Amino acid sequence: MAPNGNIEVTTTEPHFLKVDVTNLASQPYVMNCTPKFNSEIKIIDEKGNQYYFGGESKSLGNIL
């Protein structure tokens, strides 16, 4: 997420991508990186293909 709050995606080819963070859950700060809540990021391309990242907390890691 950019400082202005917009989600930015970088690709090697030109695409129109929409990022849906509706189901992205805020995680509490803990000493070890163990997400507590289910959380999901969805990317939709110009053809309508949907790509899901996350879901169960064990599927999420650090997002940089």
N, C-alpha and C positions, 0 to 999 in steps of 0.2 A: 504494500500500500504506500502510495506516495504521500509526502507531507501534506498535500492538499486534500487527502482522503480518497482520491481516485485509485482504482485498482489498475495497475499497469502490467501488461503481459508482453514479453519480448519473444519474437519468433524469427526463424531463419527465412521464412517466406511471408509475403504480405497476406494477412488474414484480418477479417473483422471478427473480433472475439468479444463476447460478453461474459463477465465474471459474476456469478451469483453467489453471494456470501450470506444468503438468508438463513441458512442452517449452520453458520459458523458460530460456535459457542466460545464465550470467553472462558479461559482456563485460569484457575488460581495459581499463584506463584508457589512453587515448591522447590526444594533443593535438587531433587532428581526430576528429569523431564518425563513425567508420567501424566499424560492428559487424563483428566477425570471425567469429562463429559463427552458424549458423542458429538461430533462436529464434522461438517462437510463443506467442501468448496466445489462448485460446479462451473465448468467452462463450456460455453456454447459457441460453436463456430457459425459461419455464415450459411452453411448448408443445413444447420439444425442439429448436427451431431453434438451429443452431450458427453462430457468427460467428467467423471466424479472422482474426487480425491477425499480420502478420509472415510467418515462413517463412524464405525466403532472407534473408541478412543485409542485402541491399540494400533489402528491404521494411520494415526497421525504422528508426525514427528515435528521437529523444529521447522518452521516456515521462515525463511530468510528473505 
